[in-house]
Amino acid sequence: MSFIKALIYFTLFGLYFHALFEDWRRYLNDDVWRILKSRDHYMFGGRTKYLTFLDLNLQLFYFFFMTICTLCECFAIEITKLKRFCNFLFCSFAFPLGVFVFVSFWGIYFVDRELIWPKRIELIVPIYQNHIRHSLPMFGVLLDSFMSSKQYEISFLKGFIPLQIGIMCYSCWVIIIKYVTNVWAYGVLNVMTYSQLFVFYVALNILIGFLYLAGKKTNSILWKKSLKTQ
């Protein structure tokens, strides 16, 4: 069973690796920029201005570490510290951010796709890669929830504060990019007033807090019996 789990984790790692490899390959392709017509704005901050790109890297490293942990289980090798790190990474970052990327992207996409994924992007990014970027992050962590029990912090704040610090750092980075380029990283932000941006930011933080709790609740439902015995 551990070997099958390791194979699933490695497959997820491979999908994220493929998505990131293709992403950087397009980044170096001049023909891509002729289609997007946005290289000058894009150069500052590069791919790091997008939460999707940062989440792809997060999921990549998380599932790489989970592959190692599960393979070690196969050979009865104890790596407690790495398991604890993976548990922390999943609870405070991988699950809430993975689900958030899915909900926020597809929510805006179905309202007005031009604000977040203009149709011209499909000329250079295949549909399956779009789903690896924006759908797999949620389904991957949900699959992981079914396969492995997680140990969430009893205190909501203790588990959520690391995530909140990460969100604040990313928000500051997005503001810096706006200051330097005079263009928001996301088209949807360009059509908002400052008061609307504030409400939008607060709403997103509430949503992410809810997703953290949703991950904790999902884990407790799926692993109710095993958690009681621990």
Secondary structure by P-SEA (a helix, b strand, c coil): caaaaaaaaaaaaaaaaaaaaaaaaaaacaaaaaaaccccccccccccccaaaaaaaaaaaaaaaaaaaaaaaaaccccaaaaaaaaaaaacccaaaaaaaaaaaaaaaaacccccccaaaaacccaaaaaaaccaaaaaaaaaaacbbbbccccccccaaaaaaaaaaaaaaaaaaaaacccccccccccccaaaaaaaaaaaaaaaaaaaaaaaaaaaaacaaaaaac
